[in-house]
Each structure stands twice: as structure tokens, then as C-alpha cells.
Amino acid sequence: MQQPAIQNKQADILIVGGGPAGLTAAVYGARAGVKTVLLKGRGGSRLSIGYDLENYPGFISIDSNELLEKMEKHALHFGADIVPEEAIDFNLGSQPKFATTSKTLFQTGAVIIASGKPLPKSRLIPGEEKLLGMGVSYCATCDGPIFRNKTVAAYGRTEEAAEDVLTLRQMGCRVHWFPGGTPKVSDEIMEKIRQAEVDLHEKAALKEIQGNQKVEQIVYEESGAEKSMEAAAVFILREQASASLYNKAGLELDSRHCIVVDRFQRTNLEGVFAAGDITCGGMQVVSAAGEGATAGMQAVKYIRDLKK
């Protein structure tokens, strides 16, 4: 079958994350007349859960989801482009810089990482970090063709994960799907999964990814017994990528897997900034917005200096 086409888009500032830090940065970038694109992602902000927020200046109490909607409308008002896609790979050491989603390759001058609290190491599958880029992938569309006619495992239980599983089958991979529980998908998608002859391990727990210089096999527990299976790749299709993705891109992380920044939200890579909970700063909505404002202003300055 024909592979899904990857489209190309350009931006001056690319923001990764649709929470208060990312949206505030988008307001500052777009208001300054700089072409600003924000990748909202699948997981969304913690504000979207909906709770009473009582410590955001200007509001005695406000529903967190309502505040998030106001921030998004503010960014859109000034012309920010908000795209509901998840960044799954980066090339940040060059100029221009690149970020990849499952659908789009973005070329940009500056990047602001505002993707929220980093994924704790305890949630990583043993072997995931070690073999990232050596058979462990977060992008079915990007890396699926490499493993045509080979056995691969896919991990993730969302509707988007199921669609990626189907994409892998369309590319010719033999897919074993480990959703980690009952898949959170529609009956229509499940029927497509069955018709595609995907091996579904609904009651299995993926325990380890093994290999030396590449993925060689997986270990999982099913029906009370530990089993193993040869596999050429493992596609991790969770809603939030781990901090390992940023480490692979060359960003400096601390012992808590937070991105290290200076007081101007600059990372160790030129033209790359970070803001909000991913920096493990104040871990509050107001501090995230403040960091987003600083990152947005610094990114605008960086772009203007770049164009001189």
C-alpha cells in the first residue's frame, strides 16, 4: 500500500506543548509578528482536566479548562498556528532546526520546548532508553518502512496508537500490539485491527526490550507466565514521549530528567529554549506562564538577530 505522505511546513518559532507555558510563548511570538507554530500534542495540558484554580492572578477562582481555552484564544487572536500533532523526533543542533511529527516535518529557526512534566524514568520500559534509535521508535510513520516484512511490537492503548498500529501493518510489518490493558478505541477501529490480522496481546504486560546494538527481542508477561518473542523493533506509542527523546536531541537534562535552562530560558543548544514544568521550576500555572513569556521574548530576539 502507499505510505502516508509527510508534508513539509516552515516556522520562525516552533513551540512544543499546548499548556500555559507554550500558549504564553505563542502569544509573545505571534504578537511580535513572527511566524509562530505551536504543536498542541495528543496528551494536552493538565489544565484540561478541569479543576478550580485559585492562585492564578486576576481570578479568585477559575475553572482550569476555561483558563486554558482563554489562553488558546489569545494566541490564536494574534495569529499563532496551533497544530494538534505530537513532536516525536528532533534535529536541534543545526540551523535551520527540524521537528518531526507522524504527519509533518517542520523547519524552524527557533524551538521552545514546553511539553509539560517530564515522563518519570519509572514509566519507561526497561531497555527503552538504551535502545532508542536502535529499533525503539516513537514514530510509526517515520521508521515503519525500515521494518517491512519484519516482526515488530507496538505499545500504547489510545485511538492514535491503534491508528499507528494499522499504519505499521499497511507498511508491511508483522505487528504484535501490547496496549497495556483494554484499548481505549472505538468498535470501528477494533474491527479494522482484527481485519488487518494484528496480533493483539490485550492481557499482556510488556516487561523488557532486549538487545545489544539493536532490538532483538521483547519479554512480556501473559496469563501469569513470562514469555519472550523475537522482534526487530518496538514502537512506543504513548501520549507523552520520555525525556530520552530530548536527551537524544542533544539537550542537557538534570538528574530529574528536566531540561536545564538559564534565567533567560535558554538551553545548552543555541536557539532552543524551554519553559514550564519540563524545566521543573515553580511547577505552577503562573510560573509556567512567566517562563513562557521569557522564552517567547528570547526566541523573538533570536529570530530577529538571525535575520539581520
C-alpha positions, 0 to 999 in steps of 0.5 A: 500500500502507499505510505502516508505522505509527510508534508513539509511546513516552515516556522520562525518559532516552533513551540512544543506543548499546548499548556500555559507555558507554550500558549504564553510563548505563542502569544509573545511570538505571534504578537511580535509578528513572527511566524509562530507554530505551536504543536498542541500534542495528543496528551494536552495540558493538565489544565484540561482536566478541569479543576478550580484554580485559585492562585492564578492572578486576576481570578479568585477562582477559575475553572482550569479548562476555561483558563486554558481555552482563554489562553488558546484564544489569545494566541490564536487572536494574534495569529499563532498556528496551533497544530494538534500533532505530537513532536516525536523526533528532533534535529536541534543542533543545526540551523535551520532546526527540524521537528518531526511529527507522524504527519509533518516535518517542520523547519524552524529557526527557533524551538521552545520546548514546553511539553509539560512534566517530564515522563518519570524514568519509572514509566519507561520500559526497561531497555527503552532508553538504551535502545532508542534509535536502535529499533525503539521508535516513537514514530510509526510513520517515520521508521515503519518502512525500515521494518517491512516484512519484519516482526515488530511490537507496538505499545500504547492503548489510545485511538492514535496508537491503534491508528499507528498500529494499522499504519505499521501493518499497511507498511508491511510489518508483522505487528504484535500490539501490547496496549497495556490493558483494554484499548481505549478505541472505538468498535470501528477501529477494533474491527479494522485491527482484527481485519488487518490480522494484528496480533493483539496481546490485550492481557499482556504486560510488556516487561523488557526490550532486549538487545545489544546494538539493536532490538532483538527481542521483547519479554512480556508477561501473559496469563501469569507466565513470562514469555519472550518473542523475537522482534526487530523493533518496538514502537512506543506509542504513548501520549507523552514521549520520555525525556530520552527523546530530548536527551537524544536531541542533544539537550542537557537534562538534570538528574530529574530528567528536566531540561536545564535552562538559564534565567533567560530560558535558554538551553545548552543548544543555541536557539532552543529554549524551554519553559514550564514544568519540563524545566521543573521550576515553580511547577505552577500555572503562573510560573509556567506562564512567566517562563513562557513569556521569557522564552517567547521574548528570547526566541523573538530576539533570536529570530530577529538577530538571525535575520539581520 
